[in-house]
Each structure stands twice: as C-alpha cells, then as structure tokens.
Amino acid sequence: MGKFAIKPTNDGKYMFNLIANNNQVICTSQTYTSVANCKVGAESVRKNCAVDVEDQTVEGYEVLKNPKYEMFFDVGGKYRFRLKASNGEIIAASQAYADKASCMKGIRSIGSHAPDAEIVMIEPEE
C-alpha cells in the first residue's frame, strides 16, 4: 500500500508526494494553501487514477477529455506525465523518465497505489 505524504513547503503552503511501497516517489502535487485543500487534491488523485492516457509524444495524437493523464516530452526530451482532474487542473506530475515504457509504468503505479494509499503528514525537518 502506498501513501500520500503531505508536507509543508518553504512558502507556507502544502504539497504531497504519492509514495510507492518501495519508498519511491510516484508523483508530486501542486502546492495548496492548506492541509485540507491538499487532502482534497490527494482524494482527487485517488478518484481519477484510472483514467486514459493522452500520448502527446506521438504525432497526431487524439485529444482526450479531462480527467486524463497527459504523457509528454519535457524541455530536456525526457518523458513525463501529469494527471489532470475533470476541471483541467493538474493534480499530480511525474519525474522525468528516459523511456516511454518507464513513464507508462509510473502511470500504472498510480493506479495500483493511490486507491488504498493512506494520507500522512510529514513534519518539516529542523
């Protein structure tokens, strides 16, 4: 079972990482103004984790309706994905991946970890 680890940011806001069983970060949230809003974001990932992937790395890709994953190339040419809610807001984003298969594995990992992931608070380091 994974976990949503909520932690404060340096600017007084909050964000979460979805962490897999092996303690690897699967995806990271945007920042939120409160812990309550951050928990709503985590619940949105849980709710939307089984949606389709819009593969923007291929020419002529089909544009899908939100909610969806968007797989794309970053400025360095690496694969990344982001999960968008039904309102089009980005609720989670990935690290950079060297290849498409690894990026897809990351997307599938959200689907296998988010539904049962507990939400925990991570205290800031002193």
PyMOL commands that set and color helices and strands:
alter all, ss='L'
color gray80, all
select helices_A, chain A and resi 35-48+100-116
alter helices_A, ss='H'
color red, helices_A
select strands_A, chain A and resi 3-8+14-19+25-28+53-55+68-73+79-84+90-93+118-121
alter strands_A, ss='S'
color yellow, strands_A
deselect
rebuild
show_as cartoon
